[in-house]
Amino acid sequence: MVASSTEKLAVSIEGNTAVVTINNPPANTWDQESLNGLEQLVADCEADKSIYAMVVTGTGEKFFSAGADLNLFADGDKGVARDMAENFGRAFETLAGFRGVSIAAINGFAMGGGLECALACDIRIAEEQAQMALPEATVGLLPCGGGTQNLAWMVGEGWAKRMILCGERIRAETAAQIGLVEEVVGTGQALDRAMALAASVGKQSPPAVAACKDLIQQARSGNIDAAYAVERDAFVGLFDTNDQREGVNAFLEKRAPEWTNS
């Protein structure tokens, strides 16, 4: 069963999509409770074969998430710093590793750990008023939830350095131009657009989606020549699934497939 262990994250199931709402007003900041809650939520979705997609958004009209609560770091306690870094890492790495498709519906400011959460998703939809930044160095810190790695992979070294080393904040239009988000929509429309994309995921074979996602993400650390053989093996491996047979036969019989994620 998919359920939230904390009031700081709300979850609902709509069809084959889990909608996760960061619910820690006023700025939807992350803390140990919500990060652990996200890790557990993703694990629950991973275990539920009827869940094919996740949509992550923020409550309210202003913030997707402003990142970490800086009050946690005010006394300079290295033990707290280590614990929080591990919590951020586990939560967002678990999100990135979700077998289905994760979509961030960025409905406002996505700062620091808020942007890192969006970077851990597969696809990002931003509303036109949204602003994004990794400003940790401004307060003597650095992005510890995958930001230095994921941002550079997504937008290239130059823009990653502008945003991280220079503290540059960008608007949604620029984010789309540099490849940080895949689409910009009007105010209040990100969740609907993300849900429409999530619905389209349900038309794909879940085992095929999981295999494709794993192959795409392997490109970050692997060798492209070696990956060709892995890709072919993964293709053949799909013939062990019921959904492979269902997909091909549904096409030949001119009907919609009925996926079982098996």
C-alpha positions as CSV (number, residue, x, y, z in Angstrom):
1,M,0.0,0.0,0.0
2,V,1.3,3.5,-0.9
3,A,0.9,5.9,2.0
4,S,2.8,8.8,3.4
5,S,4.5,8.4,6.8
6,T,4.5,12.2,7.4
7,E,2.1,15.1,7.1
8,K,4.9,17.0,5.2
9,L,4.2,14.8,2.1
10,A,0.8,14.2,0.8
11,V,0.1,11.3,-1.6
12,S,-2.8,10.3,-3.8
13,I,-3.2,7.6,-6.4
14,E,-4.8,8.6,-9.7
15,G,-5.0,5.7,-12.0
16,N,-1.5,4.3,-12.4
17,T,0.1,7.5,-11.1
18,A,1.2,8.4,-7.6
19,V,0.9,12.2,-7.0
20,V,3.3,13.3,-4.2
21,T,2.9,16.9,-2.9
22,I,5.6,18.5,-0.8
23,N,3.5,19.9,2.1
24,N,5.7,21.8,4.5
25,P,4.6,25.5,4.2
26,P,5.4,28.2,3.9
27,A,8.3,27.3,1.7
28,N,8.0,23.5,1.5
29,T,11.4,23.0,2.9
30,W,13.0,19.5,3.4
31,D,14.0,18.1,6.7
32,Q,14.9,14.6,8.0
33,E,11.3,13.6,8.4
34,S,10.2,14.6,4.9
35,L,13.3,13.2,3.2
36,N,12.8,9.8,5.0
37,G,9.2,10.0,4.1
38,L,10.0,10.5,0.4
39,E,12.4,7.6,0.4
40,Q,9.7,5.3,1.9
41,L,7.1,6.6,-0.5
42,V,9.2,5.8,-3.5
43,A,9.9,2.4,-2.1
44,D,6.2,1.8,-1.7
45,C,5.6,2.9,-5.3
46,E,8.4,0.6,-6.5
47,A,6.7,-2.4,-4.7
48,D,3.2,-1.6,-6.1
49,K,3.2,-3.0,-9.7
50,S,0.1,-0.9,-10.5
51,I,2.1,2.3,-10.2
52,Y,3.7,3.3,-13.4
53,A,4.5,7.0,-12.8
54,M,5.1,9.5,-10.1
55,V,4.3,13.2,-10.2
56,V,6.0,15.5,-7.6
57,T,4.8,19.0,-6.9
58,G,4.5,21.6,-4.1
59,T,1.6,22.8,-2.1
60,G,0.5,26.4,-2.5
61,E,1.1,28.9,-5.3
62,K,4.6,30.2,-4.6
63,F,7.0,27.3,-3.8
64,F,7.8,24.0,-5.3
65,S,10.4,23.7,-2.6
66,A,12.9,26.1,-1.1
67,G,15.3,23.3,-0.2
68,A,16.7,22.5,3.2
69,D,15.7,24.3,6.4
70,L,18.9,26.3,7.1
71,N,18.0,26.4,10.8
72,L,19.4,22.9,10.9
73,F,22.9,24.1,10.1
74,A,23.0,27.3,12.1
75,D,25.2,25.9,14.9
76,G,27.8,24.3,12.6
77,D,27.3,20.8,13.9
78,K,29.1,18.4,11.6
79,G,27.1,15.4,12.8
80,V,23.9,17.0,11.8
81,A,25.5,18.0,8.5
82,R,26.5,14.4,7.8
83,D,23.1,13.0,8.7
84,M,21.3,15.5,6.5
85,A,23.6,15.0,3.6
86,E,23.0,11.2,3.8
87,N,19.2,11.8,4.1
88,F,19.2,14.1,1.0
89,G,21.4,11.6,-0.9
90,R,19.3,8.5,-0.1
91,A,16.0,10.2,-0.8
92,F,16.9,11.7,-4.2
93,E,18.9,8.7,-5.3
94,T,15.9,6.5,-4.5
95,L,13.7,8.9,-6.5
96,A,16.1,8.8,-9.4
97,G,16.2,5.0,-9.4
98,F,12.4,4.6,-9.4
99,R,11.6,2.0,-12.1
100,G,8.8,4.1,-13.6
101,V,8.7,7.6,-14.9
102,S,9.0,10.5,-12.4
103,I,7.8,14.0,-13.4
104,A,8.4,17.2,-11.4
105,A,5.5,19.7,-11.7
106,I,7.5,22.9,-10.7
107,N,4.8,25.3,-9.5
108,G,7.0,28.0,-8.1
109,F,10.4,28.6,-6.6
110,A,12.7,25.5,-6.8
111,M,15.8,26.4,-4.8
112,G,18.7,24.3,-3.4
113,G,17.3,20.9,-2.4
114,G,14.0,21.8,-4.1
115,L,15.7,22.0,-7.4
116,E,17.8,18.8,-6.6
117,C,14.5,17.0,-6.1
118,A,13.3,18.1,-9.5
119,L,16.7,17.1,-11.0
120,A,16.2,13.6,-9.6
121,C,13.0,13.3,-11.6
122,D,13.0,12.1,-15.2
123,I,11.1,15.0,-16.7
124,R,10.5,18.6,-15.4
125,I,7.5,20.8,-16.3
126,A,7.8,24.4,-15.0
127,E,5.2,27.1,-14.7
128,E,6.1,30.4,-16.4
129,Q,6.6,32.2,-13.1
130,A,8.9,29.6,-11.6
131,Q,12.5,30.4,-10.7
132,M,15.3,27.9,-10.1
133,A,18.7,28.1,-8.4
134,L,21.4,26.1,-6.5
135,P,22.5,29.0,-4.1
136,E,24.2,26.9,-1.4
137,A,27.6,28.5,-1.9
138,T,26.0,31.9,-1.1
139,V,25.6,30.6,2.5
140,G,28.8,28.7,2.7
141,L,27.4,25.3,1.7
142,L,27.2,23.2,-1.4
143,P,24.5,21.1,-3.1
144,C,24.6,17.7,-1.4
145,G,21.6,16.0,-2.9
146,G,23.1,15.3,-6.3
147,G,23.0,18.8,-7.6
148,T,26.6,19.3,-8.7
149,Q,26.4,16.0,-10.7
150,N,22.9,16.1,-12.1
151,L,22.8,19.7,-13.1
152,A,26.1,19.5,-15.0
153,W,25.0,16.4,-16.8
154,M,21.7,18.1,-17.7
155,V,22.8,21.6,-18.8
156,G,26.5,21.3,-19.4
157,E,29.5,22.5,-17.4
158,G,29.2,26.2,-18.2
159,W,25.6,26.7,-17.1
160,A,26.2,24.4,-14.0
161,K,29.1,26.7,-13.0
162,R,27.0,29.8,-13.6
163,M,24.3,28.5,-11.3
164,I,26.4,26.9,-8.6
165,L,29.6,29.0,-8.6
166,C,28.0,32.4,-9.4
167,G,24.7,31.7,-7.6
168,E,22.7,32.6,-10.7
169,R,18.9,32.3,-10.4
170,I,17.1,31.5,-13.7
171,R,13.5,31.8,-14.8
172,A,11.5,29.1,-16.4
173,E,12.1,30.4,-20.0
174,T,15.9,30.2,-19.6
175,A,15.6,26.8,-17.9
176,A,13.8,25.5,-21.0
177,Q,16.4,27.1,-23.3
178,I,19.3,25.3,-21.5
179,G,17.6,22.0,-21.1
180,L,16.9,22.2,-17.4
181,V,13.2,21.8,-17.9
182,E,11.4,20.1,-20.8
183,E,8.4,22.4,-21.0
184,V,7.1,25.7,-19.7
185,V,3.4,26.1,-19.1
186,G,1.1,28.8,-17.8
187,T,0.7,29.6,-14.1
188,G,-1.3,26.8,-12.4
189,Q,-1.0,24.4,-15.3
190,A,2.1,22.3,-14.4
191,L,0.3,19.6,-12.5
192,D,-2.3,19.0,-15.2
193,R,0.5,18.8,-17.9
194,A,2.5,16.5,-15.7
195,M,-0.6,14.3,-15.2
196,A,-1.2,14.1,-18.9
197,L,2.4,13.0,-19.5
198,A,2.0,10.4,-16.7
199,A,-1.1,9.1,-18.3
200,S,0.8,8.6,-21.5
201,V,3.3,6.5,-19.6
202,G,0.5,4.1,-18.9
203,K,0.2,3.3,-22.6
204,Q,3.8,1.9,-22.5
205,S,4.8,-1.5,-21.3
206,P,6.0,-1.1,-17.7
207,P,8.9,-3.6,-18.0
208,A,10.0,-2.0,-21.3
209,V,9.9,1.5,-19.7
210,A,12.0,0.2,-16.7
211,A,14.6,-1.3,-19.0
212,C,14.8,1.7,-21.3
213,K,15.2,4.1,-18.3
214,D,18.0,2.0,-16.8
215,L,19.8,1.9,-20.2
216,I,19.5,5.7,-20.7
217,Q,20.8,6.4,-17.1
218,Q,23.7,4.0,-17.6
219,A,25.0,6.4,-20.2
220,R,26.0,8.8,-17.4
221,S,28.8,6.5,-16.2
222,G,29.2,3.8,-18.8
223,N,30.9,3.3,-22.1
224,I,28.7,3.7,-25.1
225,D,30.3,0.9,-27.1
226,A,29.9,-1.5,-24.2
227,A,26.3,-0.4,-23.7
228,Y,25.2,-1.5,-27.2
229,A,25.5,-5.2,-26.1
230,V,23.7,-4.5,-22.8
231,E,20.9,-2.8,-24.8
232,R,20.5,-5.9,-27.1
233,D,20.5,-8.2,-24.1
234,A,17.8,-6.1,-22.4
235,F,15.7,-6.3,-25.6
236,V,15.9,-10.1,-25.6
237,G,15.2,-10.1,-21.8
238,L,11.8,-8.5,-22.4
239,F,10.7,-11.7,-24.1
240,D,10.5,-13.2,-20.6
241,T,7.6,-10.8,-19.8
242,N,3.9,-11.2,-20.3
243,D,3.7,-7.5,-21.3
244,Q,5.9,-8.2,-24.3
245,R,3.5,-10.8,-25.7
246,E,0.5,-8.6,-24.8
247,G,2.0,-5.5,-26.5
248,V,2.8,-7.2,-29.8
249,N,-0.4,-9.2,-30.0
250,A,-2.6,-6.2,-29.1
251,F,-1.0,-4.2,-31.9
252,L,-1.6,-7.1,-34.4
253,E,-5.1,-7.5,-33.2
254,K,-5.7,-3.7,-33.4
255,R,-6.7,-3.2,-29.8
256,A,-5.3,-1.3,-26.8
257,P,-2.9,-3.4,-24.7
258,E,-3.8,-4.4,-21.1
259,W,-0.5,-4.2,-19.1
260,T,0.0,-6.3,-16.0
261,N,3.6,-5.2,-15.3
262,S,4.7,-8.8,-15.4
